[in-house]
Amino acid sequence: MRNQHSLEEIAEIHRLLENIKGEYEDGIRAVLQKNNPTLFGNSHMIPKLKKIQINRGLGLAAQNTNILKKSIAEFTAITGQKPVITRAKKAIAGFKIRDNMELGLTVTLRGAKMYAFLTKLIFFTFAQIRDFRGLSVRSFDKAGNYTFGLKEQLIFPEIDYEDVDQAQGFSITLVLSSSLPKSRSKTIDKVLNGMILFKFLRFPLNDSGYYEKYSSFSEVSQVWDRKKHLRRKRWSQE
């Protein structure tokens, strides 16, 4: 039977969940439309979180039934949803991989489960990481989605330390959705849309404030192009 302290914690989690869901619908959308009518005059142009995808690659260890079952149980406990087993699409003899061979796990969260997992990440999980200094803004891809990795499953409150035989991590992808016009369909526009949304959701991006000193998207784009050119030049010298 749960004690009163655990009931208070559960009530607090539900309150945070309701807040983060309501913040987007009632707060974030209205603020963006009011402060930036040029950029977000159309409600479909406002960035929103579409889904969260969590992956774990097990490699040849997936052939061990106990390891596979243990990983499935951890995924189910953490996400509240049973994962899908990913399989090899073709055989690769050099890596001892056969066609249709079990290699990992993946799960896609939407709706209430997505917001519950996001709330747990922001308010509970990141606080358990030792010397956590935030996540890099450079983890955005060309489509404006954000991907980051976690080294171990022990930082999640559902995992008991005594039940873990081996520390295994995840890769988590936050897929964003927004209908941008052709004039704002560049990668920098999609990335900045994601940064704006994450800043309102209190997502811990450690270097997002670096770009506040620029007055326009074109200035930020020039800085990115300059860094890309220097990086290519350094690689060519190696």
NORWO-V667014 format. One record per residue. N is the residue number from 1. RES is the residue in one letter. PHI is phi as a letter, one per 30 degrees, with the letter a starting at -180 (NA if undefined). PSI is psi in radians with two decimals (* if undefined). Layout:
# NORWO-V667014
N|RES|PHI|PSI ; N|RES|PHI|PSI
This chain:
# NORWO-V667014
1|M|NA|2.35 ; 2|R|d|2.51 ; 3|N|d|3.07 ; 4|Q|d|-0.58 ; 5|H|d|-0.76 ; 6|S|d|-0.60 ; 7|L|d|-0.64 ; 8|E|d|-0.69 ; 9|E|d|-0.74 ; 10|I|d|-0.73 ; 11|A|d|-0.67 ; 12|E|d|-0.70 ; 13|I|d|-0.78 ; 14|H|d|-0.61 ; 15|R|d|-0.76 ; 16|L|d|-0.69 ; 17|L|d|-0.80 ; 18|E|d|-0.63 ; 19|N|d|-0.79 ; 20|I|d|-0.50 ; 21|K|d|-0.71 ; 22|G|d|-0.49 ; 23|E|d|-0.72 ; 24|Y|d|-0.82 ; 25|E|d|-0.75 ; 26|D|c|-0.47 ; 27|G|c|-1.02 ; 28|I|d|-0.84 ; 29|R|d|-0.78 ; 30|A|d|-0.71 ; 31|V|d|-0.76 ; 32|L|d|-0.73 ; 33|Q|d|-0.60 ; 34|K|d|-0.74 ; 35|N|d|-0.49 ; 36|N|b|1.18 ; 37|P|d|-0.45 ; 38|T|d|-0.76 ; 39|L|d|-0.67 ; 40|F|b|0.62 ; 41|G|d|-0.65 ; 42|N|d|2.27 ; 43|S|d|-0.45 ; 44|H|d|-0.28 ; 45|M|d|-0.19 ; 46|I|d|2.24 ; 47|P|d|2.54 ; 48|K|b|2.73 ; 49|L|d|2.10 ; 50|K|c|-0.84 ; 51|K|a|2.88 ; 52|I|b|2.21 ; 53|Q|c|2.23 ; 54|I|c|2.25 ; 55|N|b|2.63 ; 56|R|b|2.17 ; 57|G|c|2.20 ; 58|L|c|-0.35 ; 59|G|i|-2.47 ; 60|L|d|-0.30 ; 61|A|d|-0.31 ; 62|A|d|-0.29 ; 63|Q|d|-0.29 ; 64|N|d|2.02 ; 65|T|d|-0.68 ; 66|N|d|-0.73 ; 67|I|d|-0.72 ; 68|L|d|-0.77 ; 69|K|d|-0.66 ; 70|K|d|-0.73 ; 71|S|d|-0.68 ; 72|I|d|-0.73 ; 73|A|d|-0.68 ; 74|E|d|-0.76 ; 75|F|d|-0.76 ; 76|T|d|-0.70 ; 77|A|d|-0.68 ; 78|I|d|-0.76 ; 79|T|c|-0.31 ; 80|G|i|0.31 ; 81|Q|b|2.41 ; 82|K|d|2.30 ; 83|P|d|2.89 ; 84|V|c|2.37 ; 85|I|d|2.16 ; 86|T|d|2.48 ; 87|R|b|2.76 ; 88|A|d|2.39 ; 89|K|d|-0.38 ; 90|K|a|2.84 ; 91|A|d|2.41 ; 92|I|b|1.83 ; 93|A|d|-0.62 ; 94|G|d|-0.46 ; 95|F|c|0.15 ; 96|K|h|0.69 ; 97|I|c|2.24 ; 98|R|c|2.82 ; 99|D|d|2.39 ; 100|N|i|0.48 ; 101|M|d|2.41 ; 102|E|d|2.22 ; 103|L|b|-0.37 ; 104|G|a|-2.92 ; 105|L|b|2.62 ; 106|T|b|2.60 ; 107|V|b|2.44 ; 108|T|c|2.18 ; 109|L|c|2.38 ; 110|R|b|2.84 ; 111|G|i|-2.37 ; 112|A|d|-0.69 ; 113|K|d|-0.61 ; 114|M|d|-0.83 ; 115|Y|d|-0.59 ; 116|A|d|-0.75 ; 117|F|d|-0.70 ; 118|L|d|-0.73 ; 119|T|d|-0.73 ; 120|K|d|-0.67 ; 121|L|d|-0.86 ; 122|I|d|-0.76 ; 123|F|c|-0.32 ; 124|F|b|-0.89 ; 125|T|d|-0.83 ; 126|F|d|-0.51 ; 127|A|d|-0.32 ; 128|Q|d|-0.15 ; 129|I|d|2.26 ; 130|R|d|2.34 ; 131|D|h|0.74 ; 132|F|d|2.19 ; 133|R|c|0.25 ; 134|G|j|3.02 ; 135|L|c|2.59 ; 136|S|d|2.47 ; 137|V|d|-0.23 ; 138|R|d|0.00 ; 139|S|d|0.05 ; 140|F|d|2.50 ; 141|D|c|-3.06 ; 142|K|d|-0.47 ; 143|A|d|-0.04 ; 144|G|i|0.10 ; 145|N|d|2.70 ; 146|Y|c|2.23 ; 147|T|b|2.33 ; 148|F|b|2.86 ; 149|G|c|2.62 ; 150|L|c|2.35 ; 151|K|d|-0.44 ; 152|E|b|2.78 ; 153|Q|c|-0.09 ; 154|L|d|-0.28 ; 155|I|d|-0.18 ; 156|F|d|2.39 ; 157|P|d|-0.32 ; 158|E|d|-0.25 ; 159|I|c|2.21 ; 160|D|d|2.33 ; 161|Y|e|-0.65 ; 162|E|d|-0.35 ; 163|D|d|-0.08 ; 164|V|c|2.14 ; 165|D|c|-0.59 ; 166|Q|b|2.34 ; 167|A|d|2.17 ; 168|Q|b|2.47 ; 169|G|c|-3.00 ; 170|F|b|2.81 ; 171|S|c|2.24 ; 172|I|c|2.25 ; 173|T|c|2.15 ; 174|L|c|1.94 ; 175|V|c|2.13 ; 176|L|c|2.70 ; 177|S|b|2.28 ; 178|S|a|2.43 ; 179|S|c|1.68 ; 180|L|c|2.56 ; 181|P|d|2.97 ; 182|K|d|-0.53 ; 183|S|d|-0.30 ; 184|R|b|0.66 ; 185|S|c|0.19 ; 186|K|d|2.86 ; 187|T|d|-0.71 ; 188|I|d|-0.62 ; 189|D|d|-0.72 ; 190|K|d|-0.68 ; 191|V|d|-0.77 ; 192|L|d|-0.59 ; 193|N|d|-0.77 ; 194|G|d|-0.68 ; 195|M|d|-0.69 ; 196|I|d|-0.80 ; 197|L|d|-0.79 ; 198|F|d|-0.58 ; 199|K|d|-0.69 ; 200|F|d|-0.59 ; 201|L|d|0.06 ; 202|R|i|0.57 ; 203|F|d|2.33 ; 204|P|d|1.29 ; 205|L|d|2.08 ; 206|N|d|-0.36 ; 207|D|b|0.35 ; 208|S|d|-0.50 ; 209|G|d|-0.26 ; 210|Y|d|-0.54 ; 211|Y|c|0.02 ; 212|E|d|-0.34 ; 213|K|d|-0.17 ; 214|Y|c|2.46 ; 215|S|d|-0.27 ; 216|S|b|2.85 ; 217|F|d|-0.61 ; 218|S|d|-0.64 ; 219|E|d|-0.75 ; 220|V|d|-0.70 ; 221|S|d|-0.68 ; 222|Q|d|-0.69 ; 223|V|d|-0.75 ; 224|W|d|-0.75 ; 225|D|d|-0.66 ; 226|R|d|-0.74 ; 227|K|d|-0.69 ; 228|K|d|-0.70 ; 229|H|d|-0.76 ; 230|L|d|-0.65 ; 231|R|d|-0.74 ; 232|R|d|-0.66 ; 233|K|d|-0.71 ; 234|R|d|-0.71 ; 235|W|d|-0.67 ; 236|S|d|-0.54 ; 237|Q|d|-0.49 ; 238|E|d|*
